[in-house]
């Protein structure tokens, strides 16, 4: 980090390390470039051009291009997991928890579309070390969902013949795939999409007794759809 | 296409245009590189290095890097659509057609994992012109599936409250997401995975009367799971 790399406007000002607000702006710009070009094709120079600062100045904030990817993914991941917890804790029974999880997932992805899409598309571009760090640093979506399905099986509302781990992977994949086609200006609001996902996903794993006590599969599907 | 770019071994041989077998080998190698590095970060030089020929020789076969991506995606897409048709035509009723579609999709993706994954991941990197060509050149998975769901609604076996178009997009997304985690040496065969997908997907859209005549949701789920 040589002195000549500093931003001209800040020269002479005492520096106490990177400005967090400026860093947040830079990370947001980096995310836009990575979404447009793909991570592999993005250079530090591209990010500097988007922000409108000298390439060298970015090294006040990160040591490498991968630091941007890590920051984008780690932040959105942590926030999403925390969101899922808050939402599912309020639900009374496992089917309601499942519905709340699915709805929160759809709304969160719609509301954080750029970093969320990067997390889905580019996670595998992180170094093995950092992938492991994120995976081991806390619960993953899949684990949160798996626990809900397991609880549902114990209480008899989720089909006991389903493998909770595999079903969680499949459902998470289905939800994440909305980043491929969802657009904020599309014909349906995120809440309307959440209704459809909730109905289809709850009915894809519900037990026979849950369907019966709801008054049939169609009633079950639509009753959980109204958030 | 200068003469010096020709492969040394082929010099002096009369050329009647590119050798189709060699072309297929080259496309396969290109697909491996694109899967590893991502399309944006792949260069024609990378592909030449993988094949073990001079970069210039590749221009006997393609005019640009995008020609490789187009060839990979177009071929796997056409073959998949043709496969889905053959399989679903043999089915008697719409729920069986849906089950056959889902199973064929899973088996096809598992069997063509490299090009199929590229099609899922890199479709948006094709030029607008070529995306339109593929989309308009024939039916898409989504349309094939949508027709099955519409037929099912007319016959009363698919929930009439479901939007067939949206449900088809969601189901296709769920199926395509297996390319993110499925590995041929994993704990389950593609056929076992297909069983799980079929059960969950059929039950996610089945009508109340279809569930009743199957003898309940769990029976419906497992009856369609045995291919």
HADDOCK unambig.tbl for C-alpha pairs under 7 A between the chains (distance, minus, plus):
assign (segid A and resid 38 and name CA) (segid B and resid 40 and name CA) 6.72 0.50 0.50
assign (segid A and resid 40 and name CA) (segid B and resid 38 and name CA) 6.74 0.50 0.50
assign (segid A and resid 40 and name CA) (segid B and resid 40 and name CA) 6.48 0.50 0.50
assign (segid A and resid 40 and name CA) (segid B and resid 41 and name CA) 5.22 0.50 0.50
assign (segid A and resid 41 and name CA) (segid B and resid 40 and name CA) 5.24 0.50 0.50
assign (segid A and resid 41 and name CA) (segid B and resid 41 and name CA) 4.93 0.50 0.50
assign (segid A and resid 159 and name CA) (segid B and resid 218 and name CA) 6.66 0.50 0.50
assign (segid A and resid 170 and name CA) (segid B and resid 174 and name CA) 6.52 0.50 0.50
assign (segid A and resid 173 and name CA) (segid B and resid 174 and name CA) 5.57 0.50 0.50
assign (segid A and resid 173 and name CA) (segid B and resid 177 and name CA) 5.14 0.50 0.50
assign (segid A and resid 174 and name CA) (segid B and resid 170 and name CA) 6.51 0.50 0.50
assign (segid A and resid 174 and name CA) (segid B and resid 173 and name CA) 5.57 0.50 0.50
assign (segid A and resid 174 and name CA) (segid B and resid 174 and name CA) 3.82 0.50 0.50
assign (segid A and resid 174 and name CA) (segid B and resid 177 and name CA) 6.78 0.50 0.50
assign (segid A and resid 177 and name CA) (segid B and resid 173 and name CA) 5.13 0.50 0.50
assign (segid A and resid 177 and name CA) (segid B and resid 174 and name CA) 6.77 0.50 0.50
assign (segid A and resid 177 and name CA) (segid B and resid 177 and name CA) 6.85 0.50 0.50
assign (segid A and resid 200 and name CA) (segid B and resid 204 and name CA) 4.58 0.50 0.50
assign (segid A and resid 200 and name CA) (segid B and resid 205 and name CA) 6.50 0.50 0.50
assign (segid A and resid 201 and name CA) (segid B and resid 204 and name CA) 6.27 0.50 0.50
assign (segid A and resid 203 and name CA) (segid B and resid 203 and name CA) 6.26 0.50 0.50
assign (segid A and resid 203 and name CA) (segid B and resid 204 and name CA) 5.00 0.50 0.50
assign (segid A and resid 204 and name CA) (segid B and resid 200 and name CA) 4.58 0.50 0.50
assign (segid A and resid 204 and name CA) (segid B and resid 201 and name CA) 6.28 0.50 0.50
assign (segid A and resid 204 and name CA) (segid B and resid 203 and name CA) 5.00 0.50 0.50
assign (segid A and resid 204 and name CA) (segid B and resid 204 and name CA) 4.23 0.50 0.50
assign (segid A and resid 205 and name CA) (segid B and resid 200 and name CA) 6.50 0.50 0.50
assign (segid A and resid 207 and name CA) (segid B and resid 217 and name CA) 6.92 0.50 0.50
assign (segid A and resid 207 and name CA) (segid B and resid 218 and name CA) 6.47 0.50 0.50
assign (segid A and resid 208 and name CA) (segid B and resid 216 and name CA) 5.90 0.50 0.50
assign (segid A and resid 208 and name CA) (segid B and resid 217 and name CA) 5.36 0.50 0.50
assign (segid A and resid 208 and name CA) (segid B and resid 218 and name CA) 5.82 0.50 0.50
assign (segid A and resid 216 and name CA) (segid B and resid 208 and name CA) 5.90 0.50 0.50
assign (segid A and resid 217 and name CA) (segid B and resid 207 and name CA) 6.94 0.50 0.50
assign (segid A and resid 217 and name CA) (segid B and resid 208 and name CA) 5.36 0.50 0.50
assign (segid A and resid 218 and name CA) (segid B and resid 159 and name CA) 6.68 0.50 0.50
assign (segid A and resid 218 and name CA) (segid B and resid 207 and name CA) 6.47 0.50 0.50
assign (segid A and resid 218 and name CA) (segid B and resid 208 and name CA) 5.80 0.50 0.50
